[in-house]
C-alpha cells in the first residue's frame, strides 16, 4: 500500500510505517526515511544524485545513523550493572522507525525514544533527535542526545554517509579522490574482524590527497583517529563539482567502501569499535561518552555541494 501527499511518501512494510519526507531549496533536494532517520537522497537541481542508492547486492544502506555504539562489540556483548546485553554492530538506531516531530520546506526533525526491544538491548533512558536543514548549497545534519533519566548515559554516535561515485554514466571510483582540509601525517588503524587492532599503517605523508581505486578498501575501512582535518572533499578528475563533508564535532573519521563498489563513505564518528582485547564493561569502553542525568550532547556534520 502506498500513499502520497505533497512531498511526503508513506508505505507499510513488516508492520512498520515507513515515511519518506523531501525538503528542498533553490540548490538542493534531500529525502529522508523515517526508518533510521536516514538520508536516502541528495540531488542538485540538475538531477545529479550524490547519495549511494543502496543496491542490496552490494550494500543495502544509504547514510545510516550509528547509535548507541559505533562499530562492533566483542562477541556483540557489553556489560552493565553485572548483566550482559547484546548489541549489533553500530547499534539499533539505523533499523528503528523515528517519529517525525517537525517539518518544513527546508527542514526535518526526527526523534527516537526507547521501546521494549530497545530496553532489552540498552537499559538507559535517552532521547535521540536528528535534524536536517538545507542552507544554500549545504545540508546540515545535527544529532542531539539527551539524558532524561537519573543515571549516567553511556553512548557513542556516528554518521555513515555513502556518497555515489557515479555522477555521470561511465564514472568509476578510480575517477575520484579525497582531498583533506590540511596536510596530514595520517595513520590508518586496522580492524580485525571488525574490532580495533593495534596495527597501523601510514597512509598520508605530509599530503592532502588520497587516491581511490577498486583496491583501496581490500583490507576494510581506513580508520583515522588522530588527523587534524575537519573537512574532507570528494573530488573527480572528470567533473568540476566537489562534495565536501565538514565534521567539526567528531574526533574520528572512517573512509570505507565495498571492493569495486561505486561509492565511498566518509564517516565521522564519536566512538569506535571495541579493541580486540576489550572486556566488555560499557562504562570503560574506549571511545564511549558518558552523559550526566539531565544533560544533552550535540554534534553536527554538513554536506556541501560546490
QUIMO-V115143 format. One record per helix or strand. SS is the DSSP state (A for helix, B for strand). FROM is the first residue (numbers start at 1). TO is the last residue. If there is no record, write none. Layout:
SS,FROM,TO + SS,FROM,TO
This chain:
B,2,5 + B,8,13 + B,16,24 + B,28,33 + B,35,35 + B,38,44 + B,49,49 + B,51,51 + B,63,68 + A,74,76 + B,77,80 + B,83,86 + B,91,91 + A,93,95 + B,97,97 + B,99,103 + B,107,113 + A,116,121 + B,127,135 + B,138,146 + B,153,164 + A,173,175 + B,176,192 + B,195,211 + B,222,224 + B,231,236 + B,242,246 + B,252,256 + B,263,270 + B,275,275 + B,281,281 + A,282,284 + B,289,291 + B,296,305
